[in-house]
Amino acid sequence: MPLDTSEQQPSVFEPVPTIKMRGHLHEGVIAGARCRWWVYGKEDAPPLVLIHGFRGDHHGLELIAQGLEDYCVYIPDLPGFGRSEAIPGAEHTISSYAAWLVDFIELTNPGPVHLVGHSFGSIITSYTALVRPQLFTRLTLINPICQPALEGEQKIMTRLAELYYGAGACLPSGLGFALLRSRLVTRLSSEYMMKTQDPELRAFINSQHDAYFGSFASRDAVLQAYRASISATAADFAPSVPLPVQMIVAEKDDLGTLELQEQMAASLQQGRFDLIPEVGHLIHYETPLRAAALIKEFNREGLEL
């Protein structure tokens, strides 16, 4: 049998990462709740603020921060997640998250910042940049949510997830927390989103989700956040943002078709579209350094229209 001499394309997936740069913990009070955030890189460098997705916390974006060592990177835990408290007496909605983010920017006072949002964070950051554009220089959306959750192929899964989070909030405390922190549910979600076939990288991603997906302040905060996540999309806000906007899109993202992502990009006032092949909704785990490199390019170069 003749040898196959064709060249194999190297995989886009990155190897299992090693955390080389830990952030410095800071905390303060915003909207009556204790907020905690981590600062990475050089404190006197240009600032970036990274906002994580639903059920995540700052750990999920640490790998991207490692590729941004020449910047001052702020990564807060959103209210009610990770080590930040839920906002007392408030419904956690897109507008309340945005108001919290504005207060966070004003509290930390990094100056005009490059704002970055992943997944659910893309909705929050798009809305915030729309209502307070003077606080920001640029906006980057990683795995942006462009497809309404109650439309298309995701409709049934969205309804099932809403029932799941509703049950977690309504059941007696012990049962509710056990349901929402179920390792089985977390593992099914993780396996669904991963596209890499590398067993070591898959094991790493699963371990990250196991460690941090159950870190939330209350069952109501999770339910409210989920309802907020399906109430709007980044595509509802980003086209009206009067700033340069970058979309870092995954070819195989299960939460938005490539066609809809391209339509969203075409609607931006000042847009840059970066497509990463092969990966899905976990760019921050499967290709974090590539995402960081694209963010740096967006900062350095003239906007590509």
Secondary structure, 3 states (H helix, E strand, C coil): CCCCCCCCCCCCCCCCCCCCCCCEEEEEEECCEEEEEEEEECCCCCEEEEECCCCCCHHHHHHHHHCCCCCEEEEECCCCECCCCCCCCCCCCHHHHHHHHHHHHHHHCCCCEEEEEECHHHHHHHHHHHHCHHHEEEEEEECCCCCCCCCHHHHHHHHHHHHHHHHHHHCCHHHHHHHHCCHHHHHHHHHHHCCCCCHHHHHHHHHHHHHHCCCECCHHHHHHHHHHHCCCCHHHCHHHCCCCEEEEEECCCCCCCHHHHHHHHHHCCCEEEEEECCCCCCHHHHCHHHHHHHHHHHHHCCCCC
